[in-house]
Amino acid sequence: MNLSLRQAILLRVNDKTNEELREVIEDSIGGEERVLPGLGVLFEIIWQHCDDETQNGLIETLQGHLG
């Protein structure tokens, strides 16, 4: 079986509880750079399933914390 990085990440978090998902995210933030692709995949899912208002809020949050 040959999995893509995205598929491997999704398999890792599949069937996790809300608390377990939070732990995965919090453990990844500020950690090693090798976990950044995983956060990217999770953010992609969040982004794709948010309405425009939520996306705009995420962008404003990001913008407010850059430079």
CHARMM-style PDB file with segment names, atoms N, HN, CA, C and O in Angstrom:
ATOM      1  N   MET     1       0.848  -1.166   0.000  1.00  0.00      PROA
ATOM      2  CA  MET     1       0.000   0.000   0.000  1.00  0.00      PROA
ATOM      3  C   MET     1       0.901   1.239   0.000  1.00  0.00      PROA
ATOM      4  O   MET     1       1.813   1.344   0.820  1.00  0.00      PROA
ATOM      5  N   ASN     2       0.649   2.159  -0.902  1.00  0.00      PROA
ATOM      6  HN  ASN     2      -0.092   2.073  -1.568  1.00  0.00      PROA
ATOM      7  CA  ASN     2       1.450   3.358  -1.039  1.00  0.00      PROA
ATOM      8  C   ASN     2       0.566   4.576  -0.754  1.00  0.00      PROA
ATOM      9  O   ASN     2      -0.246   4.969  -1.592  1.00  0.00      PROA
ATOM     10  N   LEU     3       0.729   5.169   0.436  1.00  0.00      PROA
ATOM     11  HN  LEU     3       1.389   4.849   1.116  1.00  0.00      PROA
ATOM     12  CA  LEU     3      -0.107   6.287   0.847  1.00  0.00      PROA
ATOM     13  C   LEU     3       0.589   7.611   0.579  1.00  0.00      PROA
ATOM     14  O   LEU     3       1.808   7.723   0.710  1.00  0.00      PROA
ATOM     15  N   SER     4      -0.190   8.601   0.208  1.00  0.00      PROA
ATOM     16  HN  SER     4      -1.180   8.510   0.102  1.00  0.00      PROA
ATOM     17  CA  SER     4       0.346   9.955   0.121  1.00  0.00      PROA
ATOM     18  C   SER     4       0.458  10.508   1.538  1.00  0.00      PROA
ATOM     19  O   SER     4      -0.121   9.964   2.478  1.00  0.00      PROA
ATOM     20  N   LEU     5       1.204  11.588   1.673  1.00  0.00      PROA
ATOM     21  HN  LEU     5       1.675  12.030   0.909  1.00  0.00      PROA
ATOM     22  CA  LEU     5       1.339  12.228   2.981  1.00  0.00      PROA
ATOM     23  C   LEU     5      -0.026  12.655   3.507  1.00  0.00      PROA
ATOM     24  O   LEU     5      -0.329  12.466   4.685  1.00  0.00      PROA
ATOM     25  N   ARG     6      -0.845  13.228   2.636  1.00  0.00      PROA
ATOM     26  HN  ARG     6      -0.599  13.381   1.679  1.00  0.00      PROA
ATOM     27  CA  ARG     6      -2.191  13.666   3.032  1.00  0.00      PROA
ATOM     28  C   ARG     6      -3.014  12.477   3.555  1.00  0.00      PROA
ATOM     29  O   ARG     6      -3.660  12.577   4.598  1.00  0.00      PROA
ATOM     30  N   GLN     7      -2.985  11.378   2.839  1.00  0.00      PROA
ATOM     31  HN  GLN     7      -2.459  11.296   1.991  1.00  0.00      PROA
ATOM     32  CA  GLN     7      -3.742  10.192   3.256  1.00  0.00      PROA
ATOM     33  C   GLN     7      -3.242   9.669   4.599  1.00  0.00      PROA
ATOM     34  O   GLN     7      -4.040   9.292   5.457  1.00  0.00      PROA
ATOM     35  N   ALA     8      -1.932   9.647   4.782  1.00  0.00      PROA
ATOM     36  HN  ALA     8      -1.284   9.954   4.085  1.00  0.00      PROA
ATOM     37  CA  ALA     8      -1.358   9.166   6.041  1.00  0.00      PROA
ATOM     38  C   ALA     8      -1.793  10.042   7.210  1.00  0.00      PROA
ATOM     39  O   ALA     8      -2.103   9.538   8.290  1.00  0.00      PROA
ATOM     40  N   ILE     9      -1.815  11.342   6.993  1.00  0.00      PROA
ATOM     41  HN  ILE     9      -1.563  11.752   6.116  1.00  0.00      PROA
ATOM     42  CA  ILE     9      -2.235  12.267   8.052  1.00  0.00      PROA
ATOM     43  C   ILE     9      -3.705  12.056   8.381  1.00  0.00      PROA
ATOM     44  O   ILE     9      -4.085  12.014   9.551  1.00  0.00      PROA
ATOM     45  N   LEU    10      -4.527  11.925   7.354  1.00  0.00      PROA
ATOM     46  HN  LEU    10      -4.218  11.960   6.404  1.00  0.00      PROA
ATOM     47  CA  LEU    10      -5.955  11.718   7.585  1.00  0.00      PROA
ATOM     48  C   LEU    10      -6.216  10.401   8.313  1.00  0.00      PROA
ATOM     49  O   LEU    10      -7.098  10.335   9.170  1.00  0.00      PROA
ATOM     50  N   LEU    11      -5.476   9.373   7.988  1.00  0.00      PROA
ATOM     51  HN  LEU    11      -4.760   9.426   7.292  1.00  0.00      PROA
ATOM     52  CA  LEU    11      -5.617   8.095   8.692  1.00  0.00      PROA
ATOM     53  C   LEU    11      -5.220   8.233  10.156  1.00  0.00      PROA
ATOM     54  O   LEU    11      -5.822   7.609  11.030  1.00  0.00      PROA
ATOM     55  N   ARG    12      -4.208   9.051  10.421  1.00  0.00      PROA
ATOM     56  HN  ARG    12      -3.719   9.558   9.711  1.00  0.00      PROA
ATOM     57  CA  ARG    12      -3.735   9.239  11.789  1.00  0.00      PROA
ATOM     58  C   ARG    12      -4.796   9.890  12.673  1.00  0.00      PROA
ATOM     59  O   ARG    12      -4.898   9.568  13.857  1.00  0.00      PROA
ATOM     60  N   VAL    13      -5.581  10.797  12.111  1.00  0.00      PROA
ATOM     61  HN  VAL    13      -5.499  11.058  11.149  1.00  0.00      PROA
ATOM     62  CA  VAL    13      -6.559  11.508  12.935  1.00  0.00      PROA
ATOM     63  C   VAL    13      -7.977  10.972  12.794  1.00  0.00      PROA
ATOM     64  O   VAL    13      -8.884  11.430  13.488  1.00  0.00      PROA
ATOM     65  N   ASN    14      -8.171  10.021  11.915  1.00  0.00      PROA
ATOM     66  HN  ASN    14      -7.434   9.649  11.351  1.00  0.00      PROA
ATOM     67  CA  ASN    14      -9.499   9.437  11.717  1.00  0.00      PROA
ATOM     68  C   ASN    14      -9.991   8.803  13.018  1.00  0.00      PROA
ATOM     69  O   ASN    14      -9.236   8.118  13.708  1.00  0.00      PROA
ATOM     70  N   ASP    15     -11.231   9.029  13.338  1.00  0.00      PROA
ATOM     71  HN  ASP    15     -11.845   9.585  12.778  1.00  0.00      PROA
ATOM     72  CA  ASP    15     -11.888   8.458  14.523  1.00  0.00      PROA
ATOM     73  C   ASP    15     -11.354   8.985  15.851  1.00  0.00      PROA
ATOM     74  O   ASP    15     -11.554   8.354  16.888  1.00  0.00      PROA
ATOM     75  N   LYS    16     -10.675  10.136  15.835  1.00  0.00      PROA
ATOM     76  HN  LYS    16     -10.512  10.649  14.992  1.00  0.00      PROA
ATOM     77  CA  LYS    16     -10.216  10.738  17.088  1.00  0.00      PROA
ATOM     78  C   LYS    16     -11.373  11.524  17.700  1.00  0.00      PROA
ATOM     79  O   LYS    16     -12.227  12.052  16.988  1.00  0.00      PROA
ATOM     80  N   THR    17     -11.387  11.591  19.011  1.00  0.00      PROA
ATOM     81  HN  THR    17     -10.694  11.162  19.590  1.00  0.00      PROA
ATOM     82  CA  THR    17     -12.370  12.418  19.705  1.00  0.00      PROA
ATOM     83  C   THR    17     -11.962  13.886  19.568  1.00  0.00      PROA
ATOM     84  O   THR    17     -10.848  14.191  19.142  1.00  0.00      PROA
ATOM     85  N   ASN    18     -12.866  14.784  19.931  1.00  0.00      PROA
ATOM     86  HN  ASN    18     -13.770  14.536  20.277  1.00  0.00      PROA
ATOM     87  CA  ASN    18     -12.539  16.212  19.911  1.00  0.00      PROA
ATOM     88  C   ASN    18     -11.315  16.500  20.777  1.00  0.00      PROA
ATOM     89  O   ASN    18     -10.434  17.262  20.381  1.00  0.00      PROA
ATOM     90  N   GLU    19     -11.266  15.896  21.944  1.00  0.00      PROA
ATOM     91  HN  GLU    19     -11.982  15.277  22.266  1.00  0.00      PROA
ATOM     92  CA  GLU    19     -10.132  16.098  22.855  1.00  0.00      PROA
ATOM     93  C   GLU    19      -8.835  15.585  22.234  1.00  0.00      PROA
ATOM     94  O   GLU    19      -7.798  16.240  22.337  1.00  0.00      PROA
ATOM     95  N   GLU    20      -8.885  14.429  21.596  1.00  0.00      PROA
ATOM     96  HN  GLU    20      -9.728  13.897  21.513  1.00  0.00      PROA
ATOM     97  CA  GLU    20      -7.698  13.870  20.953  1.00  0.00      PROA
ATOM     98  C   GLU    20      -7.240  14.736  19.779  1.00  0.00      PROA
ATOM     99  O   GLU    20      -6.040  14.917  19.574  1.00  0.00      PROA
ATOM    100  N   LEU    21      -8.196  15.273  19.004  1.00  0.00      PROA
ATOM    101  HN  LEU    21      -9.171  15.126  19.170  1.00  0.00      PROA
ATOM    102  CA  LEU    21      -7.836  16.169  17.907  1.00  0.00      PROA
ATOM    103  C   LEU    21      -7.165  17.431  18.435  1.00  0.00      PROA
ATOM    104  O   LEU    21      -6.182  17.905  17.865  1.00  0.00      PROA
ATOM    105  N   ARG    22      -7.697  17.970  19.517  1.00  0.00      PROA
ATOM    106  HN  ARG    22      -8.496  17.585  19.980  1.00  0.00      PROA
ATOM    107  CA  ARG    22      -7.093  19.157  20.136  1.00  0.00      PROA
ATOM    108  C   ARG    22      -5.655  18.844  20.555  1.00  0.00      PROA
ATOM    109  O   ARG    22      -4.755  19.655  20.332  1.00  0.00      PROA
ATOM    110  N   GLU    23      -5.436  17.691  21.154  1.00  0.00      PROA
ATOM    111  HN  GLU    23      -6.167  17.032  21.335  1.00  0.00      PROA
ATOM    112  CA  GLU    23      -4.091  17.299  21.584  1.00  0.00      PROA
ATOM    113  C   GLU    23      -3.140  17.188  20.390  1.00  0.00      PROA
ATOM    114  O   GLU    23      -1.995  17.631  20.466  1.00  0.00      PROA
ATOM    115  N   VAL    24      -3.611  16.599  19.294  1.00  0.00      PROA
ATOM    116  HN  VAL    24      -4.542  16.239  19.233  1.00  0.00      PROA
ATOM    117  CA  VAL    24      -2.782  16.480  18.094  1.00  0.00      PROA
ATOM    118  C   VAL    24      -2.360  17.864  17.617  1.00  0.00      PROA
ATOM    119  O   VAL    24      -1.192  18.092  17.302  1.00  0.00      PROA
ATOM    120  N   ILE    25      -3.323  18.788  17.567  1.00  0.00      PROA
ATOM    121  HN  ILE    25      -4.272  18.603  17.822  1.00  0.00      PROA
ATOM    122  CA  ILE    25      -3.034  20.141  17.098  1.00  0.00      PROA
ATOM    123  C   ILE    25      -2.089  20.851  18.057  1.00  0.00      PROA
ATOM    124  O   ILE    25      -1.082  21.416  17.631  1.00  0.00      PROA
ATOM    125  N   GLU    26      -2.403  20.826  19.339  1.00  0.00      PROA
ATOM    126  HN  GLU    26      -3.221  20.367  19.685  1.00  0.00      PROA
ATOM    127  CA  GLU    26      -1.586  21.539  20.316  1.00  0.00      PROA
ATOM    128  C   GLU    26      -0.177  20.959  20.409  1.00  0.00      PROA
ATOM    129  O   GLU    26       0.785  21.704  20.597  1.00  0.00      PROA
ATOM    130  N   ASP    27      -0.048  19.656  20.282  1.00  0.00      PROA
ATOM    131  HN  ASP    27      -0.830  19.051  20.130  1.00  0.00      PROA
ATOM    132  CA  ASP    27       1.274  19.026  20.312  1.00  0.00      PROA
ATOM    133  C   ASP    27       2.093  19.384  19.083  1.00  0.00      PROA
ATOM    134  O   ASP    27       3.323  19.395  19.129  1.00  0.00      PROA
ATOM    135  N   SER    28       1.408  19.675  17.986  1.00  0.00      PROA
ATOM    136  HN  SER    28       0.409  19.666  17.949  1.00  0.00      PROA
ATOM    137  CA  SER    28       2.104  19.994  16.734  1.00  0.00      PROA
ATOM    138  C   SER    28       2.555  21.451  16.672  1.00  0.00      PROA
ATOM    139  O   SER    28       3.570  21.762  16.049  1.00  0.00      PROA
ATOM    140  N   ILE    29       1.815  22.330  17.306  1.00  0.00      PROA
ATOM    141  HN  ILE    29       0.991  22.078  17.812  1.00  0.00      PROA
ATOM    142  CA  ILE    29       2.125  23.759  17.244  1.00  0.00      PROA
ATOM    143  C   ILE    29       3.409  24.028  18.021  1.00  0.00      PROA
ATOM    144  O   ILE    29       3.559  23.641  19.180  1.00  0.00      PROA
ATOM    145  N   GLY    30       4.322  24.703  17.340  1.00  0.00      PROA
ATOM    146  HN  GLY    30       4.199  25.018  16.399  1.00  0.00      PROA
ATOM    147  CA  GLY    30       5.596  25.046  17.964  1.00  0.00      PROA
ATOM    148  C   GLY    30       6.560  23.881  18.041  1.00  0.00      PROA
ATOM    149  O   GLY    30       7.641  23.999  18.617  1.00  0.00      PROA
ATOM    150  N   GLY    31       6.175  22.765  17.466  1.00  0.00      PROA
ATOM    151  HN  GLY    31       5.296  22.669  16.998  1.00  0.00      PROA
ATOM    152  CA  GLY    31       7.027  21.572  17.491  1.00  0.00      PROA
ATOM    153  C   GLY    31       7.982  21.549  16.320  1.00  0.00      PROA
ATOM    154  O   GLY    31       8.314  22.583  15.739  1.00  0.00      PROA
ATOM    155  N   GLU    32       8.405  20.379  15.996  1.00  0.00      PROA
ATOM    156  HN  GLU    32       8.135  19.539  16.468  1.00  0.00      PROA
ATOM    157  CA  GLU    32       9.355  20.192  14.902  1.00  0.00      PROA
ATOM    158  C   GLU    32       8.721  20.561  13.562  1.00  0.00      PROA
ATOM    159  O   GLU    32       7.509  20.449  13.381  1.00  0.00      PROA
ATOM    160  N   GLU    33       9.552  20.996  12.640  1.00  0.00      PROA
ATOM    161  HN  GLU    33      10.537  21.087  12.786  1.00  0.00      PROA
ATOM    162  CA  GLU    33       9.044  21.404  11.326  1.00  0.00      PROA
ATOM    163  C   GLU    33       8.413  20.242  10.564  1.00  0.00      PROA
ATOM    164  O   GLU    33       7.606  20.465   9.661  1.00  0.00      PROA
ATOM    165  N   ARG    34       8.760  19.041  10.903  1.00  0.00      PROA
ATOM    166  HN  ARG    34       9.415  18.860  11.636  1.00  0.00      PROA
ATOM    167  CA  ARG    34       8.212  17.897  10.174  1.00  0.00      PROA
ATOM    168  C   ARG    34       6.709  17.730  10.391  1.00  0.00      PROA
ATOM    169  O   ARG    34       6.049  17.032   9.621  1.00  0.00      PROA
ATOM    170  N   VAL    35       6.164  18.361  11.428  1.00  0.00      PROA
ATOM    171  HN  VAL    35       6.700  18.927  12.053  1.00  0.00      PROA
ATOM    172  CA  VAL    35       4.716  18.258  11.679  1.00  0.00      PROA
ATOM    173  C   VAL    35       3.925  19.335  10.943  1.00  0.00      PROA
ATOM    174  O   VAL    35       2.696  19.270  10.906  1.00  0.00      PROA
ATOM    175  N   LEU    36       4.593  20.313  10.363  1.00  0.00      PROA
ATOM    176  HN  LEU    36       5.592  20.365  10.393  1.00  0.00      PROA
ATOM    177  CA  LEU    36       3.881  21.395   9.671  1.00  0.00      PROA
ATOM    178  C   LEU    36       2.988  20.907   8.533  1.00  0.00      PROA
ATOM    179  O   LEU    36       1.883  21.428   8.383  1.00  0.00      PROA
ATOM    180  N   PRO    37       3.411  19.931   7.722  1.00  0.00      PROA
ATOM    181  CA  PRO    37       2.488  19.450   6.682  1.00  0.00      PROA
ATOM    182  C   PRO    37       1.187  18.890   7.267  1.00  0.00      PROA
ATOM    183  O   PRO    37       0.123  19.034   6.666  1.00  0.00      PROA
ATOM    184  N   GLY    38       1.273  18.262   8.422  1.00  0.00      PROA
ATOM    185  HN  GLY    38       2.138  18.145   8.910  1.00  0.00      PROA
ATOM    186  CA  GLY    38       0.071  17.730   9.065  1.00  0.00      PROA
ATOM    187  C   GLY    38      -0.888  18.826   9.462  1.00  0.00      PROA
ATOM    188  O   GLY    38      -2.098  18.702   9.272  1.00  0.00      PROA
ATOM    189  N   LEU    39      -0.349  19.903  10.015  1.00  0.00      PROA
ATOM    190  HN  LEU    39       0.634  20.003  10.169  1.00  0.00      PROA
ATOM    191  CA  LEU    39      -1.197  21.047  10.352  1.00  0.00      PROA
ATOM    192  C   LEU    39      -1.799  21.661   9.103  1.00  0.00      PROA
ATOM    193  O   LEU    39      -2.937  22.131   9.119  1.00  0.00      PROA
ATOM    194  N   GLY    40      -1.036  21.655   8.023  1.00  0.00      PROA
ATOM    195  HN  GLY    40      -0.112  21.273   8.010  1.00  0.00      PROA
ATOM    196  CA  GLY    40      -1.552  22.182   6.754  1.00  0.00      PROA
ATOM    197  C   GLY    40      -2.736  21.383   6.245  1.00  0.00      PROA
ATOM    198  O   GLY    40      -3.711  21.954   5.755  1.00  0.00      PROA
ATOM    199  N   VAL    41      -2.658  20.073   6.358  1.00  0.00      PROA
ATOM    200  HN  VAL    41      -1.866  19.609   6.756  1.00  0.00      PROA
ATOM    201  CA  VAL    41      -3.759  19.212   5.915  1.00  0.00      PROA
ATOM    202  C   VAL    41      -4.990  19.459   6.790  1.00  0.00      PROA
ATOM    203  O   VAL    41      -6.108  19.540   6.282  1.00  0.00      PROA
ATOM    204  N   LEU    42      -4.785  19.579   8.096  1.00  0.00      PROA
ATOM    205  HN  LEU    42      -3.877  19.514   8.509  1.00  0.00      PROA
ATOM    206  CA  LEU    42      -5.917  19.837   8.988  1.00  0.00      PROA
ATOM    207  C   LEU    42      -6.525  21.209   8.713  1.00  0.00      PROA
ATOM    208  O   LEU    42      -7.747  21.359   8.722  1.00  0.00      PROA
ATOM    209  N   PHE    43      -5.668  22.222   8.467  1.00  0.00      PROA
ATOM    210  HN  PHE    43      -4.675  22.100   8.460  1.00  0.00      PROA
ATOM    211  CA  PHE    43      -6.182  23.550   8.141  1.00  0.00      PROA
ATOM    212  C   PHE    43      -6.957  23.522   6.829  1.00  0.00      PROA
ATOM    213  O   PHE    43      -7.984  24.187   6.698  1.00  0.00      PROA
ATOM    214  N   GLU    44      -6.473  22.765   5.869  1.00  0.00      PROA
ATOM    215  HN  GLU    44      -5.638  22.225   5.974  1.00  0.00      PROA
ATOM    216  CA  GLU    44      -7.171  22.643   4.581  1.00  0.00      PROA
ATOM    217  C   GLU    44      -8.601  22.140   4.791  1.00  0.00      PROA
ATOM    218  O   GLU    44      -9.540  22.652   4.180  1.00  0.00      PROA
ATOM    219  N   ILE    45      -8.760  21.150   5.646  1.00  0.00      PROA
ATOM    220  HN  ILE    45      -7.998  20.735   6.143  1.00  0.00      PROA
ATOM    221  CA  ILE    45     -10.094  20.605   5.918  1.00  0.00      PROA
ATOM    222  C   ILE    45     -10.964  21.661   6.589  1.00  0.00      PROA
ATOM    223  O   ILE    45     -12.125  21.836   6.220  1.00  0.00      PROA
ATOM    224  N   ILE    46     -10.411  22.359   7.566  1.00  0.00      PROA
ATOM    225  HN  ILE    46      -9.467  22.216   7.866  1.00  0.00      PROA
ATOM    226  CA  ILE    46     -11.157  23.416   8.247  1.00  0.00      PROA
ATOM    227  C   ILE    46     -11.590  24.470   7.242  1.00  0.00      PROA
ATOM    228  O   ILE    46     -12.759  24.856   7.208  1.00  0.00      PROA
ATOM    229  N   TRP    47     -10.653  24.938   6.423  1.00  0.00      PROA
ATOM    230  HN  TRP    47      -9.704  24.625   6.451  1.00  0.00      PROA
ATOM    231  CA  TRP    47     -10.920  26.000   5.453  1.00  0.00      PROA
ATOM    232  C   TRP    47     -12.025  25.594   4.477  1.00  0.00      PROA
ATOM    233  O   TRP    47     -12.930  26.379   4.191  1.00  0.00      PROA
ATOM    234  N   GLN    48     -11.944  24.375   3.974  1.00  0.00      PROA
ATOM    235  HN  GLN    48     -11.209  23.738   4.206  1.00  0.00      PROA
ATOM    236  CA  GLN    48     -12.899  23.912   2.972  1.00  0.00      PROA
ATOM    237  C   GLN    48     -14.317  23.792   3.523  1.00  0.00      PROA
ATOM    238  O   GLN    48     -15.284  23.806   2.761  1.00  0.00      PROA
ATOM    239  N   HSD    49     -14.443  23.677   4.829  1.00  0.00      PROA
ATOM    240  HN  HSD    49     -13.658  23.666   5.448  1.00  0.00      PROA
ATOM    241  CA  HSD    49     -15.757  23.455   5.424  1.00  0.00      PROA
ATOM    242  C   HSD    49     -16.250  24.635   6.258  1.00  0.00      PROA
ATOM    243  O   HSD    49     -17.187  24.496   7.044  1.00  0.00      PROA
ATOM    244  N   CYS    50     -15.616  25.798   6.084  1.00  0.00      PROA
ATOM    245  HN  CYS    50     -14.855  25.911   5.446  1.00  0.00      PROA
ATOM    246  CA  CYS    50     -16.054  27.020   6.755  1.00  0.00      PROA
ATOM    247  C   CYS    50     -16.795  27.905   5.769  1.00  0.00      PROA
ATOM    248  O   CYS    50     -16.516  27.895   4.570  1.00  0.00      PROA
ATOM    249  N   ASP    51     -17.733  28.661   6.289  1.00  0.00      PROA
ATOM    250  HN  ASP    51     -17.959  28.670   7.263  1.00  0.00      PROA
ATOM    251  CA  ASP    51     -18.409  29.641   5.442  1.00  0.00      PROA
ATOM    252  C   ASP    51     -17.504  30.859   5.260  1.00  0.00      PROA
ATOM    253  O   ASP    51     -16.463  30.972   5.908  1.00  0.00      PROA
ATOM    254  N   ASP    52     -17.908  31.759   4.381  1.00  0.00      PROA
ATOM    255  HN  ASP    52     -18.754  31.667   3.855  1.00  0.00      PROA
ATOM    256  CA  ASP    52     -17.100  32.944   4.063  1.00  0.00      PROA
ATOM    257  C   ASP    52     -16.810  33.787   5.297  1.00  0.00      PROA
ATOM    258  O   ASP    52     -15.701  34.298   5.453  1.00  0.00      PROA
ATOM    259  N   GLU    53     -17.781  33.932   6.161  1.00  0.00      PROA
ATOM    260  HN  GLU    53     -18.682  33.517   6.035  1.00  0.00      PROA
ATOM    261  CA  GLU    53     -17.596  34.747   7.363  1.00  0.00      PROA
ATOM    262  C   GLU    53     -16.497  34.158   8.260  1.00  0.00      PROA
ATOM    263  O   GLU    53     -15.649  34.892   8.767  1.00  0.00      PROA
ATOM    264  N   THR    54     -16.514  32.860   8.448  1.00  0.00      PROA
ATOM    265  HN  THR    54     -17.203  32.264   8.036  1.00  0.00      PROA
ATOM    266  CA  THR    54     -15.495  32.206   9.265  1.00  0.00      PROA
ATOM    267  C   THR    54     -14.132  32.301   8.593  1.00  0.00      PROA
ATOM    268  O   THR    54     -13.130  32.559   9.260  1.00  0.00      PROA
ATOM    269  N   GLN    55     -14.084  32.093   7.273  1.00  0.00      PROA
ATOM    270  HN  GLN    55     -14.898  31.883   6.731  1.00  0.00      PROA
ATOM    271  CA  GLN    55     -12.818  32.235   6.548  1.00  0.00      PROA
ATOM    272  C   GLN    55     -12.264  33.646   6.712  1.00  0.00      PROA
ATOM    273  O   GLN    55     -11.068  33.821   6.944  1.00  0.00      PROA
ATOM    274  N   ASN    56     -13.129  34.655   6.591  1.00  0.00      PROA
ATOM    275  HN  ASN    56     -14.101  34.514   6.402  1.00  0.00      PROA
ATOM    276  CA  ASN    56     -12.684  36.037   6.772  1.00  0.00      PROA
ATOM    277  C   ASN    56     -12.161  36.268   8.184  1.00  0.00      PROA
ATOM    278  O   ASN    56     -11.178  36.985   8.372  1.00  0.00      PROA
ATOM    279  N   GLY    57     -12.802  35.674   9.164  1.00  0.00      PROA
ATOM    280  HN  GLY    57     -13.600  35.091   9.011  1.00  0.00      PROA
ATOM    281  CA  GLY    57     -12.332  35.776  10.544  1.00  0.00      PROA
ATOM    282  C   GLY    57     -10.963  35.140  10.728  1.00  0.00      PROA
ATOM    283  O   GLY    57     -10.110  35.675  11.437  1.00  0.00      PROA
ATOM    284  N   LEU    58     -10.758  34.001  10.088  1.00  0.00      PROA
ATOM    285  HN  LEU    58     -11.450  33.566   9.512  1.00  0.00      PROA
ATOM    286  CA  LEU    58      -9.448  33.339  10.155  1.00  0.00      PROA
ATOM    287  C   LEU    58      -8.366  34.211   9.518  1.00  0.00      PROA
ATOM    288  O   LEU    58      -7.260  34.328  10.046  1.00  0.00      PROA
ATOM    289  N   ILE    59      -8.691  34.812   8.393  1.00  0.00      PROA
ATOM    290  HN  ILE    59      -9.590  34.717   7.963  1.00  0.00      PROA
ATOM    291  CA  ILE    59      -7.741  35.682   7.707  1.00  0.00      PROA
ATOM    292  C   ILE    59      -7.425  36.903   8.570  1.00  0.00      PROA
ATOM    293  O   ILE    59      -6.266  37.303   8.674  1.00  0.00      PROA
ATOM    294  N   GLU    60      -8.443  37.493   9.187  1.00  0.00      PROA
ATOM    295  HN  GLU    60      -9.385  37.168   9.102  1.00  0.00      PROA
ATOM    296  CA  GLU    60      -8.221  38.646  10.055  1.00  0.00      PROA
ATOM    297  C   GLU    60      -7.347  38.273  11.245  1.00  0.00      PROA
ATOM    298  O   GLU    60      -6.463  39.037  11.632  1.00  0.00      PROA
ATOM    299  N   THR    61      -7.589  37.104  11.824  1.00  0.00      PROA
ATOM    300  HN  THR    61      -8.307  36.483  11.510  1.00  0.00      PROA
ATOM    301  CA  THR    61      -6.755  36.638  12.928  1.00  0.00      PROA
ATOM    302  C   THR    61      -5.314  36.484  12.491  1.00  0.00      PROA
ATOM    303  O   THR    61      -4.395  36.926  13.179  1.00  0.00      PROA
ATOM    304  N   LEU    62      -5.122  35.855  11.342  1.00  0.00      PROA
ATOM    305  HN  LEU    62      -5.869  35.496  10.782  1.00  0.00      PROA
ATOM    306  CA  LEU    62      -3.775  35.673  10.804  1.00  0.00      PROA
ATOM    307  C   LEU    62      -3.108  37.023  10.542  1.00  0.00      PROA
ATOM    308  O   LEU    62      -1.973  37.255  10.959  1.00  0.00      PROA
ATOM    309  N   GLN    63      -3.811  37.895   9.861  1.00  0.00      PROA
ATOM    310  HN  GLN    63      -4.734  37.707   9.523  1.00  0.00      PROA
ATOM    311  CA  GLN    63      -3.272  39.209   9.522  1.00  0.00      PROA
ATOM    312  C   GLN    63      -2.894  39.988  10.780  1.00  0.00      PROA
ATOM    313  O   GLN    63      -1.878  40.683  10.810  1.00  0.00      PROA
ATOM    314  N   GLY    64      -3.706  39.867  11.796  1.00  0.00      PROA
ATOM    315  HN  GLY    64      -4.531  39.303  11.771  1.00  0.00      PROA
ATOM    316  CA  GLY    64      -3.458  40.580  13.045  1.00  0.00      PROA
ATOM    317  C   GLY    64      -2.238  40.096  13.802  1.00  0.00      PROA
ATOM    318  O   GLY    64      -1.760  40.776  14.710  1.00  0.00      PROA
ATOM    319  N   HSD    65      -1.733  38.932  13.439  1.00  0.00      PROA
ATOM    320  HN  HSD    65      -2.121  38.380  12.702  1.00  0.00      PROA
ATOM    321  CA  HSD    65      -0.595  38.362  14.162  1.00  0.00      PROA
ATOM    322  C   HSD    65       0.654  38.238  13.305  1.00  0.00      PROA
ATOM    323  O   HSD    65       1.631  37.614  13.720  1.00  0.00      PROA
ATOM    324  N   LEU    66       0.634  38.820  12.126  1.00  0.00      PROA
ATOM    325  HN  LEU    66      -0.160  39.327  11.789  1.00  0.00      PROA
ATOM    326  CA  LEU    66       1.807  38.823  11.258  1.00  0.00      PROA
ATOM    327  C   LEU    66       2.543  40.146  11.421  1.00  0.00      PROA
ATOM    328  O   LEU    66       1.933  41.211  11.509  1.00  0.00      PROA
ATOM    329  N   GLY    67       3.856  40.051  11.459  1.00  0.00      PROA
ATOM    330  HN  GLY    67       4.351  39.185  11.388  1.00  0.00      PROA
ATOM    331  CA  GLY    67       4.747  41.218  11.482  1.00  0.00      PROA
ATOM    332  C   GLY    67       4.199  42.315  12.240  1.00  0.00      PROA
ATOM    333  OT1 GLY    67       4.831  43.366  12.350  1.00  0.00      PROA
TER     334      GLY     67
END
